Every structure is written in structure tokens, then in C-alpha cells.
Amino acid sequence: MRRQFELPSFDTQYLETTGLEWETIVEGAGRWLLLHGRPLPNGYNVERAIVALQIPPGYPDAQIDMVYFFPALARKDNQAIGATQSAQALDGKSFQRWSRHRTAAAPWRPGEDDISSHLVLVDDWLEREFKIR
């Protein structure tokens, strides 16, 4: 797995506990974390996907925003998933962008939030997709 840039040690330690293959890549001006084979909740067209997070300049003080999936996710019940129509070319693949953001009630907390807390938020977005209908 490629390590084209280093993450803070607390992120590396967390990622090593997940049991997933992961890598960091630089593409264009962006720095990306790719988590391979991350399990998804029931109800999606695939059981596992590559999850991509763009790691912004200034991270961990600067917030991680959104999440990207390959392959693109769809609901098995054919209900549309809102705010997922944009694609991001990355690593020779077309990743589906989930335009989901933190709110004023749940802002990024420098010194507390990191990759692990952002992935908790991603899991919530994935599960909430089936609760809002």
C-alpha cells in the first residue's frame, strides 16, 4: 500500500486497528486517504467499498469534509440517495461524492476530531440514509 504522505501517529495507530488495507496518495493538489474494503450497512448495492477521505492542508486542525465511495453506492430498494450525483476522479477510478457536512451544532473540534471521529460520522450518514424516508 502506498504511503505518499504521513498521517499523524494517532491516525496511523487507529487505522492499524481497523484490519483494513489503507493508503495515502497525492493526486493533483489533493491528499487522500483510501480505505479498501470498508464494510457498509445492509441495504446498499455492495457490501464493501473503497472509502476515500480528502485530507486538507492544515489537518488535523482543519476539518475533513464529505466522503467518497468506489464503487458508487445505490440503495437496493432503488430509492435515490440525495446529494451523491457528483463524481471525483481519483486513482484512475470515478468515486461517488457524498456531499455531507458538519453542522454548527456539531463542528470540527481541533485537538479532538480526527479520522476515526470522521468515520463515525460517515457511518451515521450511511445508516441515516435509511431512517430519513
Secondary structure, 3 states (H helix, E strand, C coil): CCECCCCCHHHHHHHHHCCCEEEEEEECCEEEEEEEEEECCCCECCCEEEEEEECCCCCCCCCCCCEEEECCCCECCCCCCCCCCCEEEECCEEEEEECCCCECCECCCCCCCCHHHHHHHHHHHHHHCCCCC
